[in-house]
Amino acid sequence: MNEPERIADQMLRSQQGSAWHGPALGELLTDVDAARALRRPLPAVHNIWELVLHVTAWQVAAGGALDGAAMPNMSESEDWPATGPGGEPEWKSAKARLERASEKLISAIRAFPEKRLGDQVPGREYSFYFLLHGITQHNLYHAGQIALLKK
């Protein structure tokens, strides 16, 4: 396995499962319905749905960077997209978008040239290596929040 394949493996584990720490993001979301995803236990706390949209936005941005686009300086509404009407079809669509973004990103990481991992990410002052590990860590951070919100 080369380094991009190892990073992709870690990203896959953070998203789909077999992670060392416990349940992955996708595993945590399997039994969450729209009502639970919108539940806000405290006024200043993001709900599960908002976290899913946020994680998706960053996975899409990272995938774009691997394709040569500059990492965006996201506005508040891009970083934390609104949940919309909040019905079950919209929630299933939000989860599906996260899954597609994750699958696309994992494929792009696997195909990324190992020799470019040290290159600077367009629009940022850090390397692709740092970005890709950061996106995996971002998944796990928000997975922990979702696990707490589910309790």
Helices and strands as residue ranges (DSSP letters): H 3-16, H 25-29, H 34-38, H 48-66, H 76-79, H 88-111, G 114-116, H 128-150
